[in-house]
């Protein structure tokens, strides 16, 4: 999330000659709502439509600026994988407004142990990556597994994310909480039982 938010803010600043950009976070209806606004030059309507529809993988609103044109599409794909949404709400010569919505956001959370999480998610195996010997042992025992694995960790670094993406189906940052059980990715898998 940090990288994609930085990418979107970077685009805001790249295309803003005067004024600036802002980011606003709110919780509404169990979702995190992140709104980015800038006072930049905006994008043509057809570009906004194509980016929102996700019909193109690379698209640049301004061919005179550096960049690959793949940042918005990549961010949209990541957010949609998390059951969220990314949308350009408006864009004109006075600026652009972008909204990210992510599910399972709560103002208060109730702590939950890894054991409780696993008990409440019978369709998943929950492993604590920070308890490395136990993690490695249980991972080895699940080589021919039918259940997907969630790895819990405090380590939200690129190296850890990369390693875990090759070993497990999902990574969750600690501390875990009861509200995590309401995330659509976990609910959907649990309902498949």
VENKA-V202058 format. One record per run of one state. SS is the DSSP state (A for helix, B for strand, O for the rest). FROM is the first residue (numbers start at 1). LEN is the number of residues. If there is no record, write none. Layout:
SS:FROM:LEN
SS:FROM:LEN
//
This chain:
O:1:1
A:2:13
O:15:6
B:21:8
O:29:2
B:31:8
O:39:6
A:45:9
O:54:17
A:71:11
O:82:3
B:85:8
O:93:2
B:95:9
O:104:7
B:111:1
O:112:2
A:114:7
O:121:3
B:124:5
O:129:3
A:132:10
O:142:6
B:148:6
O:154:4
A:158:10
O:168:2
B:170:4
O:174:3
B:177:1
A:178:5
O:183:1
A:184:8
O:192:2
//
